[in-house]
Amino acid sequence: MGAGYSPLTQAPDPGGTFRRMGTHGPWTLDRNGRLARVVIDHPPLHVVDGALLMGLRSLLDDLEAEPPNVVVFTSADPDFFLMHGDVELLAGIGPSEYSLVTEPNLAAATLQRLRTGPFLSVGVVSFKTQGGGAEVLAALDLRIGSERAVLGQPEVAMAIVPGAGGTTRLPHLLGRARALEVILTGRDVTAEEALAMGWLDMVVPSAELASTVDALAGRVAAMPQASVAAVKRVVDVSLTEGVAAGLVAESDALTRLMSTGAHQTPMRRFLAAGGQTRDGETTRMHDILAATLAP
């Protein structure tokens, strides 16, 4: 099932003018104001390898230097959002002396940086994604799939574990029991099942996928950037450190944002448009928010 989003006045037109901001290896970045689009194109196999990860690190440098509100990630490959990690490369790594690891590996650390970026990240899954590709997807904030989307974590069959956050993030998304089941069986999970278990946040027909994502992204892009970044930061503190820590972070975010005075003009627009009235807030809230975000 999908969700409808009515665009707000200030939302960039998703079909409007995007500027090419750069190519970071397999990652191409275009921007339209506070809305960014990233296309992943890594032929011939679209695997998660060193080139893809180094390109992602470069992309994140670019996005963090001037954060947009929302970044939509799509794939140029006709079959995969992303395939798994480079098995041929990993199979060539022979036995070695073990020593305790105390820091995340490069892939896990890079995806955590993506996960905590000061923007809403949205993955668009039209096809299959598995292994390392599914771990990239899990590091994004929202995952929207077509009815043809298929997800899976096949690593255990190859005598390893998902090593870029899959074993860590899936319990938070799916719950402990379901995460254990999908990782330890390595089975394919269809779009509707992934939606039911929380691996996907929305499933919409292929013909409506682009318009649904555009409407959501455009609405978030209309919001004040500092508030978008603050919401992500507080939500993550609450989930990782608990509600008590989240309340402190929330209070700090509110104080920090209001200390700039940036709230005064949109709040006055909100009141002038009919906000804080019974009629306005029961029948015209969409229009009131549009007026609040007006230039």
Secondary structure as UniProt FT lines:
FT   TURN            9..10
FT   TURN            14..15
FT   STRAND          19..24
FT   TURN            25..26
FT   STRAND          27..32
FT   TURN            33..34
FT   STRAND          35..40
FT   TURN            43..45
FT   HELIX           50..65
FT   STRAND          70..75
FT   STRAND          80..82
FT   HELIX           87..91
FT   HELIX           106..115
FT   STRAND          120..125
FT   STRAND          128..130
FT   HELIX           132..138
FT   STRAND          142..146
FT   TURN            147..148
FT   STRAND          150..152
FT   HELIX           155..158
FT   TURN            163..165
FT   HELIX           166..174
FT   HELIX           176..185
FT   STRAND          189..190
FT   HELIX           191..197
FT   STRAND          202..204
FT   HELIX           206..221
FT   HELIX           225..241
FT   HELIX           243..259
FT   TURN            260..263
FT   HELIX           264..272
FT   TURN            273..276
FT   HELIX           278..283
FT   HELIX           285..292
//
